[in-house]
């Protein structure tokens, strides 16, 4: 269910909106379960959102705005509602809704040839569910995979963003953007260990007597103030769009990605009963930039509107690291599961409207 109310006059516009939904999740598995136990219990969670914002036009060129929002979202299917959703019907009985509280304030400028938006944001995430997997050797010497499932993970995202568009003539316009963020974990959650079948584990990698039992291995994950990995926290872009003739567009974009950190990982020697593992700021992946080219031409075929378009991403075939997991000394020397980004790739598309 969704509802929204708006207010609008010459200088001030404002809105408030809200929604509510119920999410029901269950799992059916005939690979690991017989027919009588194939269907899991249902996990029902009620979620809602509420948002509000306002914009005030100072004059015909300048405006200021502010937005606030709160989200209560049902846990994800994997690592949230279910402890090990790929192989087990075990329900996560401690799963709670993830909460997000976000604030944004900004300033905008508009003219015939130039537009710009500058905003600052602060987002608080609470009660996230997060899982980390690792390999271990069981008591029989077999290699297996397990995971630590963390509840109540909190983080903060904050930063500033700038967007600009400059159109000095009808045949050309320039674009630019800059985003500088600070995204980090803000608490030390407790994680519970489970084997690949979703069963609770003891500190000796055996099956515990129950979920949350005294012998169920846990670990305090010391990640407070550790930078979040997996996304560049500084990004920038500059682009130019040319329209040299009717129907023809040529675009060139330079993209920069910086302050991307490796993700930390849990190792088999981290497992303990009521133990603690303190993580430090992980390896900072080298910054990189790419150049993309695209173009399109609109024309007619037998009276039908037609568009031929093409893209060349990473035009100069730049090599770069997209993601990695942090190693023991937080440098490139011990980083592992390193993934490189795509090299040069091209696409061509013909669209005919009829």
Secondary structure, 3 states (H helix, E strand, C coil): CEEEEEEECCCEEEEEEEEEEEEEECCECCCCCCHHHCECCCEEEEEEEEEEEEEEECCCCEEEEEEEEEEEECCCCECCCECCCCCCCCECCCCCCEEEEEEEEEEEEECCCEEEEEEEEEEEEEEEEEEEEEEEECCCCCEEEEEEEEEEEEEEEEEEEEEEEEEEECCEEEEEEEEEEEEEECCCCEEEEEECCCCEECCCCCECCCCCCCCCCEEEEECCCCECCCCCCEEEEEEEEECCCCCEEEEEEEEEEECEECECCCCHHHCCCCEEEECCCCCEECCEEEEEEEEEEEEEECCEEEEEEEEEECCCCCCCEEEEECCCCCCCCCCEEEEECCCCEEEEEEEECC
